[in-house]
């Protein structure tokens, strides 16, 4: 009975007698699944894989292909995102470097401008100081000359006053009167009194002298000295 059944199976599936599976050729042309699942083949007992099993395996392969495609797409997206982030960081770094370089150049230009302004101010102040010193020197020289001139004139005037006799006219008249009236000297008393008054007035003038010329020259001298201080050096 068993022998007759196996003969009928061999007649229905003549290719099974050769010992090969129906999907062995297709399975050999496809890569193995990463999960290790193999396509349905004939069992060791020689039973043929059902259509349902083949459909199930086909769906499984489709799902695996979709999963692989999604994984590749995600990996590509991650690589692109990483590349964009790296590019953005590099661009930001380049922009920062350029801004720092521009800022440094701007600061250098501003520093040069400030140095030039300081040099200009220094030259201006030096010129003003030199002009003031020259003016002070001129004023000091003029003041000294006027002082020397006033002192010389005052000295000459004082010497001339000391040499000139006091009340010379009255003195001559008294001498003449005494010579003419040796026996009547009382006639010369009025001249003598007038001479005494003249001498007293001259003595008072010598004790408290009044020199208009000196006062005028010294007033000019002091006014010039009060307006311009003496220069520091020549």
Z-matrix of the N, CA and C atoms (Angstrom, degrees):
N
C 1 1.472
C 2 1.517 1 111.12
N 3 1.327 2 116.03 1 -45.46
C 4 1.458 3 120.92 2 178.69
C 5 1.513 4 110.85 3 -65.90
N 6 1.306 5 117.08 4 -38.16
C 7 1.459 6 120.04 5 -179.57
C 8 1.521 7 110.55 6 -65.52
N 9 1.328 8 118.38 7 -39.97
C 10 1.460 9 120.54 8 179.26
C 11 1.517 10 111.67 9 -66.21
N 12 1.356 11 117.50 10 -35.24
C 13 1.479 12 121.52 11 179.14
C 14 1.513 13 110.76 12 -67.29
N 15 1.314 14 117.90 13 -42.02
C 16 1.458 15 120.86 14 -179.83
C 17 1.511 16 111.22 15 -68.76
N 18 1.326 17 118.05 16 -33.28
C 19 1.459 18 120.62 17 175.65
C 20 1.516 19 110.53 18 -63.44
N 21 1.350 20 117.19 19 -42.15
C 22 1.463 21 119.67 20 179.77
C 23 1.537 22 110.76 21 -64.32
N 24 1.338 23 117.01 22 -37.72
C 25 1.473 24 119.90 23 178.54
C 26 1.510 25 110.93 24 -65.74
N 27 1.304 26 115.48 25 -37.88
C 28 1.468 27 118.30 26 179.75
C 29 1.520 28 111.50 27 -67.89
N 30 1.305 29 117.32 28 -35.05
C 31 1.452 30 120.61 29 177.79
C 32 1.521 31 111.58 30 -68.61
N 33 1.352 32 118.93 31 -36.69
C 34 1.470 33 122.06 32 178.89
C 35 1.519 34 111.42 33 -71.48
N 36 1.304 35 117.99 34 -37.52
C 37 1.475 36 122.17 35 -177.49
C 38 1.496 37 108.60 36 -124.31
N 39 1.343 38 118.37 37 78.17
C 40 1.450 39 119.97 38 -177.59
C 41 1.516 40 112.64 39 -65.31
N 42 1.346 41 118.37 40 -24.56
C 43 1.465 42 119.63 41 -178.27
C 44 1.502 43 111.36 42 -75.38
N 45 1.311 44 118.76 43 -16.39
C 46 1.457 45 120.14 44 179.80
C 47 1.502 46 111.15 45 -73.22
N 48 1.326 47 116.30 46 -22.41
C 49 1.459 48 117.92 47 -178.55
C 50 1.505 49 111.63 48 -71.82
N 51 1.348 50 117.55 49 -18.68
C 52 1.470 51 120.42 50 178.75
C 53 1.503 52 112.13 51 -77.91
N 54 1.348 53 118.90 52 -10.73
C 55 1.482 54 123.45 53 176.65
C 56 1.495 55 113.97 54 83.99
N 57 1.372 56 121.68 55 18.07
C 58 1.480 57 124.43 56 178.89
C 59 1.496 58 109.26 57 -109.94
N 60 1.325 59 117.23 58 150.55
C 61 1.466 60 123.10 59 179.68
C 62 1.507 61 109.05 60 -85.28
N 63 1.340 62 117.68 61 151.50
C 64 1.460 63 120.29 62 -178.24
C 65 1.508 64 114.00 63 -66.42
N 66 1.338 65 119.86 64 -27.65
C 67 1.477 66 122.78 65 -177.37
C 68 1.506 67 112.36 66 -110.37
N 69 1.334 68 115.84 67 16.81
C 70 1.465 69 118.16 68 -176.95
C 71 1.517 70 110.70 69 -67.03
N 72 1.372 71 116.91 70 -39.11
C 73 1.468 72 120.01 71 -179.59
C 74 1.521 73 111.04 72 -65.85
N 75 1.306 74 116.44 73 -44.40
C 76 1.487 75 119.15 74 178.73
C 77 1.495 76 111.35 75 -65.86
N 78 1.338 77 116.73 76 -36.78
C 79 1.465 78 119.90 77 -178.73
C 80 1.495 79 111.08 78 -68.60
N 81 1.344 80 116.48 79 -34.80
C 82 1.461 81 118.80 80 -179.23
C 83 1.527 82 111.04 81 -69.45
N 84 1.333 83 118.18 82 -28.85
C 85 1.474 84 120.51 83 -178.75
C 86 1.503 85 113.96 84 -81.36
N 87 1.342 86 119.70 85 -8.72
C 88 1.469 87 123.57 86 -177.35
C 89 1.512 88 109.71 87 -110.60
N 90 1.356 89 117.72 88 148.07
C 91 1.474 90 119.20 89 176.99
C 92 1.508 91 110.40 90 -70.94
N 93 1.291 92 115.25 91 152.66
C 94 1.458 93 120.69 92 178.84
C 95 1.508 94 110.13 93 -67.91
N 96 1.312 95 116.27 94 148.14
C 97 1.459 96 121.50 95 178.45
C 98 1.505 97 109.61 96 -69.52
N 99 1.350 98 117.52 97 142.88
C 100 1.465 99 119.13 98 178.78
C 101 1.510 100 112.71 99 -64.17
N 102 1.322 101 117.95 100 -19.56
C 103 1.467 102 119.58 101 177.91
C 104 1.516 103 112.37 102 -86.42
N 105 1.305 104 116.41 103 -5.20
C 106 1.465 105 119.30 104 179.59
C 107 1.504 106 113.94 105 86.19
N 108 1.341 107 117.29 106 6.09
C 109 1.476 108 120.25 107 -179.47
C 110 1.518 109 108.42 108 -81.55
N 111 1.292 110 117.39 109 128.98
C 112 1.464 111 123.64 110 -179.16
C 113 1.520 112 109.68 111 -101.14
N 114 1.340 113 117.38 112 153.56
C 115 1.463 114 119.57 113 178.32
C 116 1.522 115 110.42 114 -64.73
N 117 1.318 116 117.33 115 153.73
C 118 1.479 117 119.97 116 -178.33
C 119 1.530 118 110.48 117 -66.31
N 120 1.304 119 115.95 118 132.71
C 121 1.476 120 123.40 119 178.74
C 122 1.506 121 108.59 120 -130.34
N 123 1.315 122 114.86 121 175.81
C 124 1.475 123 119.82 122 177.76
C 125 1.503 124 109.95 123 -66.95
N 126 1.273 125 116.75 124 136.44
C 127 1.465 126 121.62 125 179.70
C 128 1.517 127 109.99 126 -72.54
N 129 1.320 128 114.95 127 171.19
C 130 1.465 129 120.10 128 179.32
C 131 1.525 130 111.44 129 -63.72
N 132 1.285 131 114.44 130 -22.93
C 133 1.471 132 117.94 131 -179.68
C 134 1.512 133 111.65 132 -83.39
N 135 1.386 134 116.28 133 -4.86
C 136 1.451 135 119.53 134 177.61
C 137 1.494 136 114.22 135 90.35
N 138 1.343 137 118.15 136 11.16
C 139 1.460 138 119.90 137 -179.79
C 140 1.520 139 109.70 138 -80.70
N 141 1.295 140 117.49 139 139.08
C 142 1.462 141 123.71 140 -177.99
C 143 1.528 142 110.92 141 -79.99
N 144 1.426 143 116.57 142 142.24
C 145 1.465 144 120.09 143 177.97
C 146 1.512 145 109.60 144 -67.52
N 147 1.280 146 116.20 145 140.14
C 148 1.459 147 121.53 146 -177.67
C 149 1.516 148 110.41 147 -77.48
N 150 1.330 149 116.50 148 163.14
C 151 1.468 150 122.36 149 177.87
C 152 1.518 151 110.89 150 -65.59
N 153 1.304 152 117.30 151 -34.59
C 154 1.470 153 121.47 152 179.45
C 155 1.518 154 110.79 153 -63.29
N 156 1.334 155 115.38 154 -41.74
C 157 1.459 156 118.48 155 179.42
C 158 1.530 157 110.61 156 -65.30
N 159 1.308 158 115.96 157 -41.01
C 160 1.457 159 118.66 158 178.24
C 161 1.550 160 111.57 159 -63.36
N 162 1.315 161 116.89 160 -42.43
C 163 1.468 162 120.55 161 178.22
C 164 1.523 163 111.21 162 -63.47
N 165 1.340 164 114.66 163 -40.56
C 166 1.465 165 119.26 164 178.71
C 167 1.522 166 111.01 165 -62.58
N 168 1.297 167 115.26 166 -42.68
C 169 1.468 168 118.59 167 179.88
C 170 1.531 169 110.56 168 -67.71
N 171 1.334 170 117.48 169 -37.24
C 172 1.460 171 120.53 170 178.44
C 173 1.528 172 110.88 171 -62.47
N 174 1.331 173 116.55 172 -43.28
C 175 1.470 174 119.96 173 176.81
C 176 1.535 175 111.14 174 -63.04
N 177 1.311 176 113.10 175 -39.05
C 178 1.474 177 117.48 176 179.28
C 179 1.528 178 110.37 177 -61.57
N 180 1.332 179 116.57 178 -43.55
C 181 1.459 180 120.04 179 178.87
C 182 1.534 181 111.04 180 -64.57
N 183 1.324 182 116.93 181 -39.06
C 184 1.462 183 119.69 182 177.79
C 185 1.531 184 111.24 183 -62.76
N 186 1.319 185 115.22 184 -44.06
C 187 1.467 186 119.02 185 178.76
C 188 1.527 187 110.75 186 -63.63
N 189 1.319 188 116.27 187 -40.80
C 190 1.456 189 119.56 188 178.44
C 191 1.525 190 110.59 189 -63.44
N 192 1.346 191 115.89 190 -40.46
C 193 1.463 192 118.76 191 178.29
C 194 1.528 193 111.10 192 -64.18
N 195 1.338 194 116.63 193 -41.01
C 196 1.467 195 119.74 194 177.19
C 197 1.523 196 111.53 195 -63.15
N 198 1.334 197 114.73 196 -41.92
C 199 1.473 198 118.64 197 178.80
C 200 1.518 199 110.36 198 -62.64
N 201 1.329 200 116.40 199 -45.57
C 202 1.462 201 119.98 200 179.12
C 203 1.537 202 110.87 201 -61.29
N 204 1.340 203 115.61 202 -42.08
C 205 1.458 204 119.35 203 179.28
C 206 1.527 205 111.49 204 -63.54
N 207 1.347 206 115.98 205 -41.78
C 208 1.471 207 120.03 206 178.13
C 209 1.517 208 111.31 207 -64.38
N 210 1.344 209 115.52 208 -41.23
C 211 1.465 210 118.92 209 178.13
C 212 1.524 211 110.90 210 -63.06
N 213 1.315 212 116.92 211 -43.03
C 214 1.461 213 119.80 212 178.02
C 215 1.524 214 111.30 213 -63.28
N 216 1.347 215 115.15 214 -41.11
C 217 1.465 216 118.66 215 179.24
C 218 1.528 217 111.37 216 -63.80
N 219 1.357 218 116.06 217 -43.27
C 220 1.468 219 119.81 218 178.05
C 221 1.519 220 111.31 219 -63.64
N 222 1.336 221 115.84 220 -41.73
C 223 1.465 222 118.73 221 179.16
C 224 1.527 223 110.77 222 -63.38
N 225 1.345 224 116.32 223 -40.90
C 226 1.457 225 120.19 224 178.15
C 227 1.526 226 111.17 225 -63.67
N 228 1.367 227 115.17 226 -42.52
C 229 1.459 228 119.17 227 178.96
C 230 1.528 229 111.03 228 -62.78
N 231 1.335 230 116.13 229 -41.09
C 232 1.465 231 119.24 230 179.33
C 233 1.525 232 110.87 231 -64.82
N 234 1.349 233 115.55 232 -40.88
C 235 1.462 234 117.96 233 177.95
C 236 1.529 235 111.02 234 -63.89
N 237 1.338 236 116.57 235 -41.97
C 238 1.462 237 119.39 236 178.61
C 239 1.525 238 111.36 237 -64.22
N 240 1.359 239 116.15 238 -41.96
C 241 1.469 240 119.56 239 178.89
C 242 1.523 241 110.82 240 -63.67
N 243 1.346 242 115.62 241 -42.20
C 244 1.465 243 119.12 242 178.39
C 245 1.524 244 110.61 243 -63.76
N 246 1.346 245 116.05 244 -39.89
C 247 1.463 246 119.10 245 177.56
C 248 1.518 247 112.06 246 -64.47
N 249 1.354 248 116.27 247 -40.95
C 250 1.462 249 119.37 248 177.97
C 251 1.524 250 111.35 249 -64.27
N 252 1.336 251 116.38 250 -42.51
C 253 1.469 252 119.63 251 178.59
C 254 1.522 253 110.61 252 -62.50
N 255 1.330 254 115.96 253 -42.97
C 256 1.457 255 119.17 254 178.96
C 257 1.526 256 110.97 255 -64.64
N 258 1.341 257 116.20 256 -42.43
C 259 1.462 258 119.29 257 177.85
C 260 1.521 259 112.27 258 -63.24
N 261 1.345 260 115.26 259 -41.16
C 262 1.470 261 118.95 260 178.09
C 263 1.522 262 111.21 261 -62.95
N 264 1.343 263 115.80 262 -43.00
C 265 1.468 264 119.61 263 179.38
C 266 1.525 265 110.92 264 -63.44
N 267 1.337 266 116.34 265 -42.31
C 268 1.461 267 119.37 266 178.85
C 269 1.524 268 111.32 267 -65.44
N 270 1.339 269 116.61 268 -41.39
C 271 1.462 270 120.00 269 178.47
C 272 1.525 271 111.23 270 -64.37
N 273 1.357 272 115.36 271 -41.46
C 274 1.465 273 119.04 272 177.38
C 275 1.531 274 110.93 273 -62.27
N 276 1.316 275 115.60 274 -40.03
C 277 1.461 276 119.54 275 178.96
C 278 1.529 277 110.66 276 -65.28
N 279 1.336 278 115.64 277 -42.01
C 280 1.466 279 118.64 278 178.05
C 281 1.526 280 111.15 279 -64.89
N 282 1.346 281 116.33 280 -41.81
C 283 1.469 282 119.33 281 178.38
C 284 1.517 283 111.08 282 -62.72
N 285 1.345 284 115.88 283 -42.27
C 286 1.464 285 119.68 284 179.16
C 287 1.523 286 110.96 285 -62.85
N 288 1.329 287 115.61 286 -41.71
C 289 1.465 288 119.08 287 178.66
C 290 1.526 289 111.01 288 -64.10
N 291 1.335 290 116.49 289 -41.56
C 292 1.464 291 119.90 290 178.81
C 293 1.526 292 111.43 291 -64.66
N 294 1.340 293 116.25 292 -41.30
C 295 1.465 294 119.34 293 178.80
C 296 1.526 295 111.10 294 -64.36
N 297 1.335 296 116.39 295 -42.25
C 298 1.460 297 119.09 296 178.41
C 299 1.522 298 110.89 297 -63.79
N 300 1.326 299 116.39 298 -38.75
C 301 1.460 300 119.92 299 179.04
C 302 1.533 301 110.53 300 -65.58
N 303 1.345 302 116.18 301 -42.69
C 304 1.464 303 119.42 302 178.28
C 305 1.527 304 110.97 303 -64.86
N 306 1.337 305 116.01 304 -41.23
C 307 1.461 306 119.45 305 179.51
C 308 1.527 307 111.12 306 -63.94
N 309 1.326 308 116.32 307 -41.13
C 310 1.463 309 119.63 308 178.08
C 311 1.527 310 110.88 309 -63.38
N 312 1.340 311 116.20 310 -41.01
C 313 1.466 312 119.21 311 178.01
C 314 1.532 313 111.02 312 -64.70
N 315 1.336 314 116.81 313 -40.37
C 316 1.466 315 120.44 314 178.68
C 317 1.526 316 111.22 315 -64.34
N 318 1.338 317 116.63 316 -42.22
C 319 1.463 318 119.84 317 178.19
C 320 1.524 319 111.04 318 -63.93
N 321 1.322 320 116.65 319 -37.62
C 322 1.461 321 119.78 320 178.22
C 323 1.530 322 110.78 321 -63.39
N 324 1.335 323 116.29 322 -41.54
C 325 1.468 324 119.99 323 178.47
C 326 1.530 325 110.51 324 -64.95
N 327 1.346 326 116.64 325 -43.17
C 328 1.466 327 119.79 326 178.61
C 329 1.529 328 111.11 327 -62.86
N 330 1.336 329 116.55 328 -40.27
C 331 1.464 330 119.88 329 179.18
C 332 1.522 331 110.89 330 -63.77
N 333 1.315 332 117.29 331 -41.92
C 334 1.458 333 120.14 332 177.34
C 335 1.529 334 111.06 333 -62.59
N 336 1.335 335 116.44 334 -39.78
C 337 1.458 336 119.50 335 178.00
C 338 1.527 337 112.47 336 -63.80
N 339 1.338 338 115.92 337 -41.30
C 340 1.468 339 119.33 338 178.84
C 341 1.521 340 111.25 339 -66.52
N 342 1.330 341 116.91 340 -40.66
C 343 1.458 342 119.79 341 177.99
C 344 1.530 343 110.68 342 -62.90
N 345 1.322 344 116.93 343 -41.40
C 346 1.463 345 119.70 344 178.12
C 347 1.529 346 111.04 345 -63.82
N 348 1.338 347 117.32 346 -39.95
C 349 1.464 348 120.99 347 178.42
C 350 1.524 349 111.16 348 -65.19
N 351 1.339 350 117.10 349 -41.23
C 352 1.464 351 120.35 350 177.98
C 353 1.526 352 111.10 351 -63.83
N 354 1.329 353 116.75 352 -40.99
C 355 1.461 354 119.65 353 178.19
C 356 1.526 355 110.53 354 -64.11
N 357 1.331 356 116.52 355 -40.22
C 358 1.465 357 119.70 356 179.30
C 359 1.527 358 110.99 357 -63.71
N 360 1.343 359 116.43 358 -44.08
C 361 1.460 360 119.93 359 178.37
C 362 1.531 361 111.22 360 -64.28
N 363 1.329 362 116.29 361 -40.01
C 364 1.464 363 119.45 362 179.17
C 365 1.528 364 110.91 363 -62.23
N 366 1.340 365 116.69 364 -44.02
C 367 1.465 366 120.05 365 178.30
C 368 1.533 367 110.92 366 -63.36
N 369 1.337 368 116.81 367 -39.79
C 370 1.466 369 120.47 368 179.57
C 371 1.523 370 110.93 369 -63.65
N 372 1.351 371 116.57 370 -46.34
C 373 1.461 372 119.59 371 -179.25
C 374 1.526 373 111.56 372 -66.15
N 375 1.329 374 117.10 373 -36.97
C 376 1.465 375 119.38 374 177.29
C 377 1.526 376 110.65 375 -63.57
N 378 1.328 377 116.47 376 -41.46
C 379 1.458 378 120.20 377 178.72
C 380 1.528 379 110.98 378 -64.14
N 381 1.342 380 116.47 379 -43.24
C 382 1.462 381 119.64 380 178.40
C 383 1.524 382 111.38 381 -63.16
N 384 1.340 383 116.57 382 -42.33
C 385 1.461 384 120.35 383 179.83
C 386 1.523 385 110.91 384 -63.60
N 387 1.336 386 116.69 385 -43.05
C 388 1.464 387 119.76 386 178.72
C 389 1.529 388 110.87 387 -63.10
N 390 1.335 389 116.47 388 -40.17
C 391 1.467 390 119.60 389 178.92
C 392 1.528 391 111.19 390 -64.59
N 393 1.338 392 116.47 391 -41.90
C 394 1.470 393 119.75 392 178.72
C 395 1.523 394 110.80 393 -64.49
N 396 1.339 395 116.37 394 -41.06
C 397 1.461 396 119.38 395 179.39
C 398 1.532 397 110.94 396 -64.52
N 399 1.350 398 116.82 397 -40.49
C 400 1.471 399 118.98 398 177.17
C 401 1.528 400 110.68 399 -63.50
N 402 1.324 401 116.64 400 -41.90
C 403 1.463 402 120.13 401 179.06
C 404 1.523 403 110.99 402 -63.50
N 405 1.331 404 116.83 403 -43.50
C 406 1.462 405 119.90 404 178.19
C 407 1.524 406 111.24 405 -62.90
N 408 1.344 407 115.92 406 -38.78
C 409 1.465 408 119.01 407 179.00
C 410 1.531 409 110.61 408 -64.36
N 411 1.340 410 116.47 409 -41.81
C 412 1.466 411 119.57 410 178.04
C 413 1.526 412 111.15 411 -63.23
N 414 1.337 413 116.12 412 -43.82
C 415 1.470 414 119.43 413 179.79
C 416 1.522 415 110.51 414 -64.68
N 417 1.335 416 116.29 415 -41.07
C 418 1.468 417 119.49 416 179.64
C 419 1.529 418 110.58 417 -64.20
N 420 1.337 419 115.99 418 -41.53
C 421 1.464 420 119.26 419 179.18
C 422 1.519 421 110.76 420 -63.81
N 423 1.340 422 116.47 421 -45.35
C 424 1.458 423 120.34 422 178.91
C 425 1.520 424 111.05 423 -62.69
N 426 1.333 425 116.26 424 -42.18
C 427 1.463 426 120.15 425 179.25
C 428 1.520 427 111.02 426 -62.91
N 429 1.325 428 116.11 427 -42.83
C 430 1.467 429 119.80 428 179.52
C 431 1.522 430 110.83 429 -63.72
N 432 1.340 431 116.56 430 -42.70
C 433 1.462 432 119.38 431 179.38
C 434 1.524 433 111.06 432 -63.50
N 435 1.327 434 116.57 433 -44.34
C 436 1.461 435 119.38 434 178.87
C 437 1.524 436 111.10 435 -64.92
N 438 1.327 437 116.69 436 -37.30
C 439 1.462 438 119.69 437 178.80
C 440 1.527 439 110.46 438 -65.17
N 441 1.326 440 116.06 439 -44.96
C 442 1.461 441 119.19 440 179.54
C 443 1.527 442 111.01 441 -63.91
N 444 1.336 443 115.17 442 -40.96
C 445 1.468 444 118.59 443 178.89
C 446 1.526 445 111.14 444 -63.57
N 447 1.332 446 116.75 445 -44.14
C 448 1.464 447 119.91 446 179.42
C 449 1.519 448 111.34 447 -65.21
N 450 1.339 449 116.29 448 -40.52
C 451 1.466 450 119.18 449 179.55
C 452 1.523 451 111.23 450 -65.39
N 453 1.338 452 116.28 451 -40.22
C 454 1.472 453 119.66 452 179.29
C 455 1.525 454 111.16 453 -64.30
N 456 1.327 455 116.08 454 -45.17
C 457 1.466 456 119.64 455 179.22
C 458 1.522 457 111.24 456 -64.07
N 459 1.315 458 116.99 457 -39.91
C 460 1.465 459 119.73 458 179.02
C 461 1.518 460 111.23 459 -65.26
N 462 1.335 461 115.52 460 -40.47
C 463 1.467 462 118.86 461 179.50
C 464 1.527 463 110.77 462 -64.95
N 465 1.330 464 116.90 463 -43.19
C 466 1.463 465 120.08 464 177.99
C 467 1.521 466 111.35 465 -62.94
N 468 1.314 467 115.62 466 -40.20
C 469 1.468 468 119.01 467 -179.60
C 470 1.514 469 110.95 468 -65.89
N 471 1.348 470 116.91 469 -40.78
C 472 1.468 471 120.22 470 179.34
C 473 1.517 472 110.68 471 -66.66
N 474 1.337 473 116.77 472 -41.81
C 475 1.463 474 119.20 473 178.83
C 476 1.522 475 110.88 474 -62.92
N 477 1.301 476 116.18 475 -40.71
C 478 1.462 477 119.82 476 179.56
C 479 1.517 478 110.71 477 -64.68
N 480 1.304 479 119.09 478 -38.04
C 481 1.465 480 122.12 479 177.88
C 482 1.514 481 111.02 480 -67.67
N 483 1.354 482 116.84 481 -36.28
C 484 1.470 483 119.61 482 179.84
C 485 1.528 484 111.56 483 -70.93
N 486 1.320 485 118.25 484 -32.27
C 487 1.468 486 121.51 485 -178.77
C 488 1.523 487 111.38 486 -78.94
N 489 1.303 488 117.83 487 -39.23
C 490 1.464 489 120.69 488 -178.23
C 491 1.534 490 110.17 489 -63.96
N 492 1.332 491 118.59 490 133.29
C 493 1.471 492 120.56 491 178.62
C 494 1.523 493 111.36 492 -68.89
N 495 1.345 494 115.13 493 152.30
C 496 1.452 495 121.12 494 -179.55
C 497 1.537 496 108.56 495 -88.03
N 498 1.327 497 114.93 496 128.94
C 499 1.475 498 121.58 497 177.89
C 500 1.541 499 110.89 498 52.65
N 501 1.321 500 114.99 499 49.32
C 502 1.475 501 120.05 500 -175.90
C 503 1.538 502 111.60 501 -62.30
N 504 1.317 503 116.74 502 -38.68
C 505 1.477 504 118.74 503 -178.85
C 506 1.517 505 112.45 504 -64.02
N 507 1.309 506 117.36 505 -47.24
C 508 1.462 507 121.12 506 178.91
C 509 1.517 508 111.14 507 -64.31
N 510 1.337 509 116.15 508 -36.37
C 511 1.459 510 119.42 509 179.49
C 512 1.531 511 110.58 510 -63.16
N 513 1.302 512 117.39 511 -40.63
C 514 1.473 513 120.93 512 178.87
C 515 1.536 514 110.86 513 -66.64
N 516 1.324 515 114.93 514 -41.21
C 517 1.471 516 118.38 515 179.24
C 518 1.527 517 111.34 516 -64.50
N 519 1.319 518 118.52 517 -39.32
C 520 1.468 519 121.66 518 179.91
C 521 1.521 520 109.99 519 -66.04
N 522 1.348 521 116.99 520 -44.73
C 523 1.468 522 119.72 521 178.78
C 524 1.532 523 110.88 522 -60.30
N 525 1.318 524 115.44 523 -42.43
C 526 1.449 525 119.33 524 179.53
C 527 1.527 526 110.99 525 -65.19
N 528 1.362 527 115.45 526 -39.94
C 529 1.461 528 119.88 527 179.95
C 530 1.520 529 110.81 528 -65.42
N 531 1.308 530 118.17 529 -40.73
C 532 1.459 531 121.20 530 178.87
C 533 1.527 532 111.25 531 -66.53
N 534 1.292 533 116.60 532 -37.61
C 535 1.460 534 119.40 533 179.64
C 536 1.535 535 110.81 534 -67.08
N 537 1.302 536 115.92 535 -38.28
C 538 1.464 537 119.03 536 -178.42
C 539 1.533 538 112.54 537 -79.99
N 540 1.286 539 118.58 538 -25.80
C 541 1.467 540 122.28 539 -175.67
C 542 1.525 541 109.55 540 -126.27
N 543 1.328 542 115.18 541 61.24
C 544 1.461 543 118.31 542 -178.27
C 545 1.535 544 111.04 543 -68.25
N 546 1.299 545 117.58 544 -28.60
C 547 1.455 546 119.61 545 -179.16
C 548 1.531 547 111.06 546 -95.14
N 549 1.265 548 117.38 547 -16.64
C 550 1.458 549 120.57 548 179.56
C 551 1.538 550 108.61 549 -125.54
N 552 1.292 551 114.54 550 68.20
C 553 1.475 552 119.83 551 -175.79
C 554 1.529 553 111.87 552 -72.06
N 555 1.321 554 116.44 553 -17.58
C 556 1.462 555 117.34 554 -179.73
C 557 1.521 556 111.91 555 -64.61
N 558 1.307 557 115.60 556 -21.06
C 559 1.456 558 118.12 557 177.23
C 560 1.541 559 111.94 558 -64.42
N 561 1.320 560 114.12 559 -20.58
C 562 1.494 561 117.45 560 -178.82
C 563 1.532 562 111.70 561 -97.40
N 564 1.325 563 117.19 562 9.85
C 565 1.479 564 119.23 563 -176.32
C 566 1.530 565 112.33 564 -65.63
N 567 1.309 566 116.31 565 -38.55
C 568 1.471 567 118.29 566 -179.62
C 569 1.528 568 111.34 567 -65.45
N 570 1.350 569 114.30 568 -40.04
C 571 1.477 570 117.11 569 176.56
C 572 1.528 571 111.04 570 -64.57
N 573 1.348 572 115.05 571 -37.39
C 574 1.467 573 118.88 572 179.78
C 575 1.527 574 110.66 573 -64.99
N 576 1.351 575 116.20 574 -42.78
C 577 1.476 576 118.42 575 178.36
C 578 1.538 577 111.34 576 -63.24
N 579 1.333 578 114.51 577 -42.80
C 580 1.468 579 117.90 578 179.08
C 581 1.531 580 111.29 579 -63.27
N 582 1.358 581 114.19 580 -37.68
C 583 1.472 582 117.91 581 178.28
C 584 1.526 583 110.62 582 -65.62
N 585 1.346 584 117.11 583 -39.46
C 586 1.472 585 120.22 584 178.11
C 587 1.530 586 110.90 585 -63.05
N 588 1.340 587 115.68 586 -42.01
C 589 1.465 588 118.45 587 178.19
C 590 1.539 589 111.38 588 -63.14
N 591 1.313 590 115.05 589 -38.68
C 592 1.479 591 119.01 590 179.05
C 593 1.516 592 111.11 591 -66.42
N 594 1.334 593 115.74 592 -41.91
C 595 1.474 594 119.00 593 179.13
C 596 1.521 595 110.48 594 -65.52
N 597 1.348 596 117.48 595 -42.06
C 598 1.477 597 120.01 596 178.86
C 599 1.536 598 111.08 597 -61.25
N 600 1.321 599 114.77 598 -43.15
C 601 1.470 600 118.08 599 178.85
C 602 1.522 601 111.40 600 -63.82
N 603 1.341 602 115.59 601 -38.48
C 604 1.472 603 118.70 602 178.76
C 605 1.514 604 111.16 603 -67.37
N 606 1.331 605 117.04 604 -38.18
C 607 1.470 606 119.86 605 177.26
C 608 1.529 607 111.46 606 -62.91
N 609 1.335 608 115.83 607 -43.30
C 610 1.470 609 118.57 608 177.95
C 611 1.539 610 111.26 609 -62.76
N 612 1.326 611 114.73 610 -39.60
C 613 1.468 612 118.16 611 179.04
C 614 1.520 613 111.54 612 -65.50
N 615 1.347 614 116.17 613 -34.96
C 616 1.468 615 119.03 614 178.34
C 617 1.518 616 112.00 615 -73.67
N 618 1.342 617 116.54 616 -33.11
C 619 1.480 618 118.67 617 178.36
C 620 1.517 619 111.04 618 -69.89
N 621 1.315 620 118.21 619 -41.79
C 622 1.471 621 122.36 620 178.83
C 623 1.528 622 107.00 621 -122.11
N 624 1.313 623 118.58 622 80.68
C 625 1.470 624 120.15 623 -174.87
C 626 1.520 625 111.62 624 -70.62
N 627 1.295 626 115.12 625 153.13
C 628 1.467 627 122.00 626 178.29
C 629 1.521 628 107.33 627 -131.63
N 630 1.354 629 115.89 628 108.12
C 631 1.461 630 121.37 629 -174.89
C 632 1.533 631 108.67 630 -118.29
N 633 1.301 632 119.29 631 95.57
C 634 1.474 633 121.34 632 -179.60
C 635 1.523 634 112.44 633 -59.47
N 636 1.327 635 117.82 634 -38.51
C 637 1.468 636 119.93 635 -178.65
C 638 1.528 637 111.21 636 -62.29
N 639 1.341 638 115.98 637 -43.75
C 640 1.469 639 119.84 638 179.58
C 641 1.519 640 110.90 639 -65.81
N 642 1.314 641 117.24 640 -40.86
C 643 1.462 642 119.92 641 179.94
C 644 1.532 643 110.79 642 -61.04
N 645 1.326 644 116.80 643 -41.36
C 646 1.468 645 119.76 644 -179.85
C 647 1.527 646 111.04 645 -65.18
N 648 1.334 647 117.79 646 -44.63
C 649 1.469 648 120.57 647 -178.34
C 650 1.521 649 112.12 648 -68.24
N 651 1.316 650 117.34 649 -40.49
C 652 1.466 651 119.94 650 178.97
C 653 1.522 652 111.58 651 -68.84
N 654 1.324 653 118.25 652 -32.89
C 655 1.467 654 120.59 653 176.58
C 656 1.529 655 110.10 654 -63.44
N 657 1.331 656 116.35 655 -43.45
C 658 1.470 657 119.72 656 177.17
C 659 1.515 658 110.68 657 -62.86
N 660 1.303 659 117.18 658 -42.28
C 661 1.467 660 121.84 659 -179.16
C 662 1.521 661 111.84 660 -61.82
N 663 1.321 662 117.23 661 -47.78
C 664 1.467 663 120.63 662 -177.59
C 665 1.526 664 111.47 663 -68.63
N 666 1.329 665 118.14 664 -34.63
C 667 1.467 666 119.88 665 178.36
C 668 1.522 667 110.68 666 -65.85
N 669 1.310 668 118.53 667 -39.08
C 670 1.467 669 121.17 668 178.23
C 671 1.519 670 111.15 669 -68.00
N 672 1.312 671 117.49 670 -40.73
C 673 1.464 672 120.35 671 -179.90
C 674 1.518 673 111.80 672 -66.80
N 675 1.319 674 118.07 673 -34.96
C 676 1.467 675 120.33 674 -179.65
C 677 1.516 676 111.93 675 -72.04
N 678 1.338 677 118.59 676 -27.15
C 679 1.463 678 120.60 677 -178.62
C 680 1.516 679 112.43 678 -84.86
N 681 1.278 680 120.59 679 -29.68
C 682 1.472 681 122.25 680 -175.84
C 683 1.510 682 109.43 681 -130.66
N 684 1.349 683 118.24 682 118.36
C 685 1.461 684 120.62 683 175.98
C 686 1.518 685 110.37 684 -69.83
N 687 1.312 686 115.32 685 157.72
C 688 1.454 687 120.08 686 179.37
C 689 1.509 688 110.20 687 -67.65
N 690 1.340 689 120.30 688 145.30
C 691 1.472 690 121.84 689 178.85
C 692 1.505 691 110.78 690 -67.88
N 693 1.333 692 113.99 691 154.78
C 694 1.460 693 119.29 692 -178.16
C 695 1.518 694 111.67 693 -70.26
N 696 1.338 695 117.30 694 -43.27
C 697 1.459 696 120.31 695 -177.48
C 698 1.514 697 109.20 696 -154.36
N 699 1.321 698 114.99 697 162.45
C 700 1.471 699 120.37 698 179.14
C 701 1.511 700 108.79 699 -117.14
